[in-house]
Amino acid sequence: MSDGEKIEQYLKKNQSSPEARHLFGHESAIMMGVGGDVDWDIINDSSELGTNIYALKSDVREVTGELPAIVGYDAFKLILNVTDSSVRKDKVNASIAVLKLFHESGGLIAFNWHMQPIGLPGYRERAYRMDEFQNNPYIALMKEKKPFYRIANGFADKDWWWNEFETKRLAPMADRLKLISEDGSGIILRPFHEFDGDWF
């Protein structure tokens, strides 16, 4: 038996076993995946989602026969429209709708938040991404301005940085999480995901 077959056998057993001690999770499991040679992405328009979580595509279900107990999702995707205006509004709303459907179907959602800095001139949400460091004019500026360091330490403009962060990051995120789970149940928030990267 190959390693791949062993993993598949284990996952199938774990998913269906009533005494299983692990919850199986997968990042964006019901949002994106791979079918043959083509990647798929179902989150574009919330009107196309329907109300049956099991009608959605899932690579995990293809392998194990069940949806994962936990879906991981990058929380910054929920607040892209803060700086991108209406460009990604439909996709953000669709993400909220499918995550709400997953939550209402009994699933847990782990939000991995790559917390973006704020207050940089001409700033775009994706400026901080690791895979965009090459020729990225924002990286040097972030290292110079040190927004998170200013918030955490006694810089003279600490309050300005914090107020910007609170109003443009924390408040919108809280509003969107409440649309998914009003009382916060079923949500795991990881606010300092990959916090040791240069973007901090």
CYANA upper distance limits for C-alpha pairs under 8 A (distance plus 0.5 A):
  1 MET  CA      5 GLU  CA      6.57
  1 MET  CA      6 LYS  CA      7.08
  2 SER  CA      6 LYS  CA      6.78
  3 ASP  CA      7 ILE  CA      6.70
  4 GLY  CA      8 GLU  CA      6.68
  5 GLU  CA      9 GLN  CA      6.54
  6 LYS  CA     10 TYR  CA      6.60
  7 ILE  CA     11 LEU  CA      6.62
  8 GLU  CA     12 LYS  CA      6.66
  8 GLU  CA     63 VAL  CA      7.25
  8 GLU  CA     64 THR  CA      7.60
  9 GLN  CA     13 LYS  CA      6.69
 10 TYR  CA     14 ASN  CA      6.49
 11 LEU  CA     15 GLN  CA      6.49
 11 LEU  CA     24 PHE  CA      8.49
 11 LEU  CA     64 THR  CA      6.60
 12 LYS  CA     16 SER  CA      6.96
 12 LYS  CA     63 VAL  CA      8.02
 12 LYS  CA     64 THR  CA      5.11
 12 LYS  CA     65 GLY  CA      7.60
 13 LYS  CA     17 SER  CA      6.35
 14 ASN  CA     20 ALA  CA      6.07
 14 ASN  CA     22 HIS  CA      7.86
 15 GLN  CA     20 ALA  CA      7.95
 15 GLN  CA     24 PHE  CA      7.91
 15 GLN  CA     64 THR  CA      7.40
 15 GLN  CA     66 GLU  CA      7.28
 15 GLN  CA     68 PRO  CA      8.40
 16 SER  CA     20 ALA  CA      8.42
 23 LEU  CA     68 PRO  CA      8.08
 23 LEU  CA     69 ALA  CA      6.23
 23 LEU  CA     70 ILE  CA      7.45
 24 PHE  CA     68 PRO  CA      5.82
 24 PHE  CA     69 ALA  CA      6.08
 24 PHE  CA     70 ILE  CA      6.80
 25 GLY  CA     68 PRO  CA      5.74
 25 GLY  CA     69 ALA  CA      6.35
 25 GLY  CA     70 ILE  CA      4.76
 25 GLY  CA     71 VAL  CA      6.03
 25 GLY  CA     72 GLY  CA      7.38
 26 HIS  CA     60 VAL  CA      8.10
 26 HIS  CA     68 PRO  CA      7.11
 26 HIS  CA     70 ILE  CA      7.04
 26 HIS  CA     71 VAL  CA      5.79
 26 HIS  CA     72 GLY  CA      6.33
 27 GLU  CA     71 VAL  CA      6.11
 27 GLU  CA     72 GLY  CA      4.60
 27 GLU  CA     73 TYR  CA      6.31
 28 SER  CA     32 MET  CA      6.47
 28 SER  CA     71 VAL  CA      6.47
 28 SER  CA     72 GLY  CA      6.10
 28 SER  CA     73 TYR  CA      5.93
 29 ALA  CA     33 GLY  CA      7.50
 29 ALA  CA     58 SER  CA      6.38
 29 ALA  CA     59 ASP  CA      7.34
 29 ALA  CA     60 VAL  CA      7.20
 29 ALA  CA     68 PRO  CA      8.08
 29 ALA  CA     71 VAL  CA      6.46
 29 ALA  CA     72 GLY  CA      7.99
 30 ILE  CA     42 ILE  CA      8.35
 30 ILE  CA     56 LEU  CA      6.98
 30 ILE  CA     57 LYS  CA      6.52
 30 ILE  CA     58 SER  CA      5.64
 30 ILE  CA     59 ASP  CA      8.41
 30 ILE  CA     71 VAL  CA      8.22
 31 MET  CA     41 ASP  CA      6.33
 31 MET  CA     42 ILE  CA      6.08
 31 MET  CA     43 ILE  CA      6.28
 31 MET  CA     57 LYS  CA      8.28
 31 MET  CA     58 SER  CA      8.34
 31 MET  CA     95 SER  CA      8.36
 32 MET  CA     39 ASP  CA      7.81
 32 MET  CA     40 TRP  CA      5.99
 32 MET  CA     41 ASP  CA      4.86
 32 MET  CA     42 ILE  CA      6.85
 32 MET  CA     43 ILE  CA      8.27
 32 MET  CA     58 SER  CA      8.16
 33 GLY  CA     39 ASP  CA      6.20
 33 GLY  CA     40 TRP  CA      5.81
 33 GLY  CA     41 ASP  CA      7.16
 33 GLY  CA     58 SER  CA      7.37
 33 GLY  CA     59 ASP  CA      6.45
 34 VAL  CA     38 VAL  CA      6.45
 34 VAL  CA     39 ASP  CA      4.79
 34 VAL  CA     40 TRP  CA      6.29
 34 VAL  CA     59 ASP  CA      7.52
 35 GLY  CA     39 ASP  CA      6.39
 35 GLY  CA     40 TRP  CA      7.18
 42 ILE  CA     57 LYS  CA      8.16
 43 ILE  CA     91 LYS  CA      6.69
 43 ILE  CA     94 ALA  CA      6.17
 43 ILE  CA     95 SER  CA      6.64
 43 ILE  CA     98 VAL  CA      8.36
 44 ASN  CA     90 ASP  CA      6.96
 44 ASN  CA     91 LYS  CA      5.38
 44 ASN  CA     94 ALA  CA      6.51
 45 ASP  CA     49 LEU  CA      7.92
 45 ASP  CA     90 ASP  CA      6.44
 45 ASP  CA     91 LYS  CA      6.87
 45 ASP  CA     93 ASN  CA      8.21
 45 ASP  CA     94 ALA  CA      5.89
 46 SER  CA     90 ASP  CA      7.95
 46 SER  CA     91 LYS  CA      8.36
 46 SER  CA     93 ASN  CA      7.05
 46 SER  CA     94 ALA  CA      4.63
 46 SER  CA     95 SER  CA      8.15
 46 SER  CA     97 ALA  CA      6.65
 46 SER  CA     98 VAL  CA      7.97
 47 SER  CA     94 ALA  CA      8.42
 49 LEU  CA     56 LEU  CA      8.10
 49 LEU  CA     94 ALA  CA      8.49
 49 LEU  CA     97 ALA  CA      8.44
 49 LEU  CA     98 VAL  CA      7.50
 51 THR  CA    101 LEU  CA      7.52
 52 ASN  CA     56 LEU  CA      7.92
 52 ASN  CA    101 LEU  CA      8.41
 53 ILE  CA    101 LEU  CA      7.00
 53 ILE  CA    102 PHE  CA      6.84
 53 ILE  CA    105 SER  CA      7.56
 54 TYR  CA     67 LEU  CA      8.28
 58 SER  CA     62 GLU  CA      6.91
 58 SER  CA     67 LEU  CA      7.63
 59 ASP  CA     63 VAL  CA      7.02
 60 VAL  CA     64 THR  CA      6.51
 60 VAL  CA     65 GLY  CA      8.01
 60 VAL  CA     66 GLU  CA      7.51
 60 VAL  CA     67 LEU  CA      6.57
 60 VAL  CA     68 PRO  CA      7.13
 61 ARG  CA     65 GLY  CA      5.00
 61 ARG  CA     66 GLU  CA      5.02
 61 ARG  CA     67 LEU  CA      5.49
 61 ARG  CA     68 PRO  CA      8.01
 62 GLU  CA     66 GLU  CA      8.27
 68 PRO  CA    107 GLY  CA      8.27
 69 ALA  CA    107 GLY  CA      5.81
 69 ALA  CA    108 LEU  CA      6.63
 70 ILE  CA    107 GLY  CA      6.39
 70 ILE  CA    108 LEU  CA      5.13
 70 ILE  CA    109 ILE  CA      5.99
 70 ILE  CA    110 ALA  CA      7.28
 71 VAL  CA    107 GLY  CA      7.94
 71 VAL  CA    108 LEU  CA      6.91
 71 VAL  CA    109 ILE  CA      5.48
 71 VAL  CA    110 ALA  CA      6.68
 72 GLY  CA    109 ILE  CA      6.32
 72 GLY  CA    110 ALA  CA      5.13
 72 GLY  CA    111 PHE  CA      6.39
 72 GLY  CA    112 ASN  CA      7.40
 73 TYR  CA    109 ILE  CA      7.74
 73 TYR  CA    110 ALA  CA      6.76
 73 TYR  CA    111 PHE  CA      5.55
 73 TYR  CA    112 ASN  CA      6.53
 74 ASP  CA     78 LEU  CA      8.49
 74 ASP  CA    111 PHE  CA      6.18
 74 ASP  CA    112 ASN  CA      5.36
 74 ASP  CA    113 TRP  CA      6.18
 74 ASP  CA    114 HIS  CA      7.73
 75 ALA  CA     79 ILE  CA      8.00
 75 ALA  CA    111 PHE  CA      5.73
 75 ALA  CA    112 ASN  CA      6.23
 75 ALA  CA    113 TRP  CA      5.30
 75 ALA  CA    114 HIS  CA      7.80
 75 ALA  CA    173 MET  CA      8.42
 76 PHE  CA     80 LEU  CA      6.93
 76 PHE  CA    113 TRP  CA      6.45
 76 PHE  CA    114 HIS  CA      6.93
 76 PHE  CA    115 MET  CA      7.64
 76 PHE  CA    116 GLN  CA      8.28
 77 LYS  CA     92 VAL  CA      7.27
 78 LEU  CA     92 VAL  CA      5.95
 78 LEU  CA     95 SER  CA      7.79
 78 LEU  CA     96 ILE  CA      7.84
 78 LEU  CA    173 MET  CA      7.61
 78 LEU  CA    176 ARG  CA      7.53
 79 ILE  CA     92 VAL  CA      7.94
 79 ILE  CA    169 ARG  CA      7.98
 79 ILE  CA    172 PRO  CA      7.17
 79 ILE  CA    173 MET  CA      7.03
 80 LEU  CA     84 ASP  CA      6.36
 80 LEU  CA     85 SER  CA      8.41
 80 LEU  CA     88 ARG  CA      7.36
 80 LEU  CA     92 VAL  CA      7.91
 80 LEU  CA    125 GLU  CA      6.92
 81 ASN  CA     85 SER  CA      5.23
 81 ASN  CA     86 SER  CA      6.61
 81 ASN  CA     87 VAL  CA      7.52
 81 ASN  CA     88 ARG  CA      6.35
 81 ASN  CA     89 LYS  CA      6.29
 81 ASN  CA     92 VAL  CA      7.90
 82 VAL  CA    168 LYS  CA      7.64
 82 VAL  CA    172 PRO  CA      8.41
 83 THR  CA    123 TYR  CA      8.46
 83 THR  CA    124 ARG  CA      6.99
 83 THR  CA    125 GLU  CA      7.29
 84 ASP  CA     88 ARG  CA      7.23
 84 ASP  CA    124 ARG  CA      7.76
 84 ASP  CA    125 GLU  CA      8.18
 85 SER  CA     89 LYS  CA      7.78
 86 SER  CA     90 ASP  CA      8.38
 88 ARG  CA     92 VAL  CA      6.67
 89 LYS  CA     93 ASN  CA      6.64
 90 ASP  CA     94 ALA  CA      6.59
 91 LYS  CA     95 SER  CA      6.63
 92 VAL  CA     96 ILE  CA      6.81
 93 ASN  CA     97 ALA  CA      6.68
 94 ALA  CA     98 VAL  CA      6.71
 95 SER  CA     99 LEU  CA      6.59
 96 ILE  CA    100 LYS  CA      6.53
 96 ILE  CA    176 ARG  CA      7.76
 96 ILE  CA    179 LEU  CA      7.66
 96 ILE  CA    180 ILE  CA      6.77
 97 ALA  CA    101 LEU  CA      6.72
 97 ALA  CA    180 ILE  CA      7.90
 98 VAL  CA    102 PHE  CA      6.65
 99 LEU  CA    103 HIS  CA      6.58
 99 LEU  CA    109 ILE  CA      8.04
 99 LEU  CA    180 ILE  CA      6.92
100 LYS  CA    104 GLU  CA      6.56
100 LYS  CA    179 LEU  CA      7.84
100 LYS  CA    180 ILE  CA      4.87
100 LYS  CA    181 SER  CA      7.40
101 LEU  CA    105 SER  CA      6.62
102 PHE  CA    106 GLY  CA      7.17
102 PHE  CA    107 GLY  CA      5.98
102 PHE  CA    108 LEU  CA      8.23
103 HIS  CA    107 GLY  CA      5.35
103 HIS  CA    108 LEU  CA      6.65
103 HIS  CA    109 ILE  CA      7.61
103 HIS  CA    180 ILE  CA      7.68
103 HIS  CA    181 SER  CA      7.82
103 HIS  CA    186 GLY  CA      7.02
106 GLY  CA    186 GLY  CA      8.41
107 GLY  CA    186 GLY  CA      7.42
108 LEU  CA    186 GLY  CA      5.21
108 LEU  CA    187 ILE  CA      6.46
108 LEU  CA    188 ILE  CA      7.96
109 ILE  CA    186 GLY  CA      6.72
109 ILE  CA    187 ILE  CA      5.51
109 ILE  CA    188 ILE  CA      6.54
110 ALA  CA    187 ILE  CA      6.53
110 ALA  CA    188 ILE  CA      5.03
110 ALA  CA    189 LEU  CA      6.40
110 ALA  CA    190 ARG  CA      7.66
111 PHE  CA    187 ILE  CA      7.89
111 PHE  CA    188 ILE  CA      6.58
111 PHE  CA    189 LEU  CA      5.40
111 PHE  CA    190 ARG  CA      6.34
111 PHE  CA    191 PRO  CA      8.30
112 ASN  CA    189 LEU  CA      7.06
112 ASN  CA    190 ARG  CA      5.47
112 ASN  CA    191 PRO  CA      7.00
112 ASN  CA    192 PHE  CA      8.23
112 ASN  CA    193 HIS  CA      6.05
113 TRP  CA    189 LEU  CA      8.00
113 TRP  CA    190 ARG  CA      6.41
113 TRP  CA    191 PRO  CA      5.36
113 TRP  CA    192 PHE  CA      6.75
113 TRP  CA    193 HIS  CA      6.01
114 HIS  CA    191 PRO  CA      7.60
114 HIS  CA    192 PHE  CA      7.02
114 HIS  CA    193 HIS  CA      6.05
114 HIS  CA    194 GLU  CA      7.37
114 HIS  CA    195 PHE  CA      7.98
115 MET  CA    191 PRO  CA      7.26
115 MET  CA    192 PHE  CA      7.14
115 MET  CA    193 HIS  CA      8.24
116 GLN  CA    125 GLU  CA      7.47
116 GLN  CA    128 TYR  CA      7.39
116 GLN  CA    199 TRP  CA      8.28
117 PRO  CA    142 MET  CA      8.23
117 PRO  CA    147 PRO  CA      6.46
117 PRO  CA    148 PHE  CA      7.39
117 PRO  CA    165 PHE  CA      8.08
117 PRO  CA    199 TRP  CA      8.33
117 PRO  CA    200 PHE  CA      8.20
118 ILE  CA    123 TYR  CA      8.13
118 ILE  CA    147 PRO  CA      7.60
118 ILE  CA    161 TRP  CA      8.02
118 ILE  CA    164 GLU  CA      7.35
118 ILE  CA    165 PHE  CA      6.84
118 ILE  CA    168 LYS  CA      8.40
119 GLY  CA    123 TYR  CA      7.86
119 GLY  CA    161 TRP  CA      7.99
119 GLY  CA    164 GLU  CA      7.75
120 LEU  CA    138 TYR  CA      8.41
120 LEU  CA    141 LEU  CA      8.20
120 LEU  CA    142 MET  CA      8.15
123 TYR  CA    127 ALA  CA      7.52
123 TYR  CA    138 TYR  CA      8.22
127 ALA  CA    132 GLU  CA      7.63
127 ALA  CA    136 ASN  CA      7.79
127 ALA  CA    138 TYR  CA      6.75
127 ALA  CA    139 ILE  CA      8.07
128 TYR  CA    132 GLU  CA      7.81
128 TYR  CA    133 PHE  CA      8.11
128 TYR  CA    138 TYR  CA      7.88
128 TYR  CA    139 ILE  CA      7.34
128 TYR  CA    199 TRP  CA      6.10
129 ARG  CA    133 PHE  CA      7.39
129 ARG  CA    199 TRP  CA      8.21
130 MET  CA    197 GLY  CA      8.45
132 GLU  CA    136 ASN  CA      6.83
133 PHE  CA    139 ILE  CA      7.21
137 PRO  CA    141 LEU  CA      7.62
138 TYR  CA    142 MET  CA      6.54
139 ILE  CA    143 LYS  CA      6.82
139 ILE  CA    199 TRP  CA      7.62
140 ALA  CA    144 GLU  CA      6.70
141 LEU  CA    145 LYS  CA      6.54
142 MET  CA    146 LYS  CA      6.10
142 MET  CA    147 PRO  CA      7.59
142 MET  CA    199 TRP  CA      7.30
142 MET  CA    200 PHE  CA      8.49
143 LYS  CA    198 ASP  CA      8.09
143 LYS  CA    199 TRP  CA      7.93
143 LYS  CA    200 PHE  CA      8.48
146 LYS  CA    150 ARG  CA      6.62
146 LYS  CA    200 PHE  CA      7.62
147 PRO  CA    151 ILE  CA      6.86
147 PRO  CA    161 TRP  CA      7.11
147 PRO  CA    200 PHE  CA      8.17
148 PHE  CA    152 ALA  CA      6.71
148 PHE  CA    200 PHE  CA      6.65
149 TYR  CA    153 ASN  CA      6.43
149 TYR  CA    200 PHE  CA      8.12
150 ARG  CA    154 GLY  CA      7.18
150 ARG  CA    155 PHE  CA      5.91
150 ARG  CA    157 ASP  CA      7.85
150 ARG  CA    158 LYS  CA      5.77
150 ARG  CA    161 TRP  CA      7.57
151 ILE  CA    155 PHE  CA      8.17
151 ILE  CA    158 LYS  CA      5.55
151 ILE  CA    159 ASP  CA      7.71
151 ILE  CA    161 TRP  CA      6.55
151 ILE  CA    162 TRP  CA      6.08
152 ALA  CA    158 LYS  CA      8.28
153 ASN  CA    158 LYS  CA      7.69
154 GLY  CA    158 LYS  CA      6.85
157 ASP  CA    161 TRP  CA      7.02
158 LYS  CA    162 TRP  CA      6.69
159 ASP  CA    163 ASN  CA      6.48
160 TRP  CA    164 GLU  CA      6.70
161 TRP  CA    165 PHE  CA      6.62
162 TRP  CA    166 GLU  CA      6.44
163 ASN  CA    167 THR  CA      6.61
164 GLU  CA    168 LYS  CA      6.28
164 GLU  CA    169 ARG  CA      8.30
165 PHE  CA    169 ARG  CA      5.75
165 PHE  CA    170 LEU  CA      7.11
166 GLU  CA    170 LEU  CA      5.31
166 GLU  CA    171 ALA  CA      6.52
167 THR  CA    171 ALA  CA      5.84
167 THR  CA    172 PRO  CA      7.77
168 LYS  CA    172 PRO  CA      6.96
169 ARG  CA    173 MET  CA      6.62
170 LEU  CA    174 ALA  CA      6.59
171 ALA  CA    175 ASP  CA      6.75
172 PRO  CA    176 ARG  CA      6.78
173 MET  CA    177 LEU  CA      6.62
174 ALA  CA    178 LYS  CA      6.70
175 ASP  CA    179 LEU  CA      7.14
176 ARG  CA    180 ILE  CA      7.27
177 LEU  CA    181 SER  CA      6.59
177 LEU  CA    182 GLU  CA      7.80
177 LEU  CA    184 GLY  CA      7.89
178 LYS  CA    182 GLU  CA      4.68
178 LYS  CA    183 ASP  CA      7.45
178 LYS  CA    184 GLY  CA      7.35
181 SER  CA    185 SER  CA      6.68
181 SER  CA    186 GLY  CA      7.82
181 SER  CA    187 ILE  CA      7.99
195 PHE  CA    200 PHE  CA      7.02
196 ASP  CA    200 PHE  CA      7.46
